Amino acid sequence: MTLVLAGSIRALRDWTAPPGPVAVVGSAAAFRGLDVALEEVRQELGNVDLEWYSATTRADVEALSTVPEPAWWLLLEGSPLHARALWRHSALSERWRLAPGPVVAIGTSATVLGDVMVDPRGGAPTSGVGLFRGRVISLALSESVETRTRQLLGTQNTLEILNVDELLVIEESPELLLGDGD
């Protein structure tokens, strides 16, 4: 499994995407407006074959586990807690573990995919979707929240701050993670 975590949609400008259809999942973007989010994707990525899936409910997310395999998945930015609630322990997240193409997560969506995530309501570590271990991805935190979060994480996980124009590629073996993410 390959995860490409981007601080923003702009960060994908320097990334070479595989050719073919893109499955755009708008779960996290549900509260900020799916149309606005999709327009941002079109502006940044240009003329690519977008297969748009709103996925705002658990039933929508489960249905995505059966759509045709895209060249890559794009998880839009928005509410991290909404995305986590929909993706955690879902057939879709299991599909991502085995995806032949990359799973690309933008901004706040990138922060929920690990075993541990930072709760945006105060910086405390909490459970994430479970697609990788040992790293906790966060967007910029205030100095006091970052210090507190690092203390709460201890030494078993590394906090990594994902900047707006930054890409982070994570390669994980799906066999090591299947069934995990509790």
C-alpha positions, 0 to 999 in steps of 0.5 A: 500500500502506498499512501501519499499525504499532502499538506494541501491540494497545491502540494500535488503539483510536483507529484506525478500521478498514475494515469487513469481514473481518480476516485475522489472521496469527499467524506471529509469535505461534507461539511465545507461543501462537496461542490467547492471541494471538487472545484478546487481539485479540478483547478489544481489537477486540471483535466484528469478523469475524476470519478466523484463519490460524496461518501457522506454516510457510512452506507455511502462509504461501504458502497465504495468498496465495490466500485471499479478499481481506480488508478488512484484514490484521492481523499479530500480535506475537511472534517477529520473526525467525520472522515475517521468516523466513516472510514475506520473499520470500513470495507473501504479502508480495507480496500485501501490497504490492498489498493494497487495504486496510491491512496492520496490524502489531502490536509486533514484527511491525511491526519486520520489515516494512521493508527494514532491521530491528533484530536483537533479539539485539543491535541490529544492522541486518539485512535485513527483509521489504522493504515500505518503505524509509528507515525502521527501526522498533524498539520501545524499546531500551536507551540503549546499544543505541539509540546503537549501532544509530543508529551502525550505521545511518548516515545512509541510514536513520532509526531510529524508536522505536514506543511502546506506544500509538503508531500509525505509518501508512506509504504506499508505492507498490508499483511502487517496491518490487516485486522488492526486499527482498533 
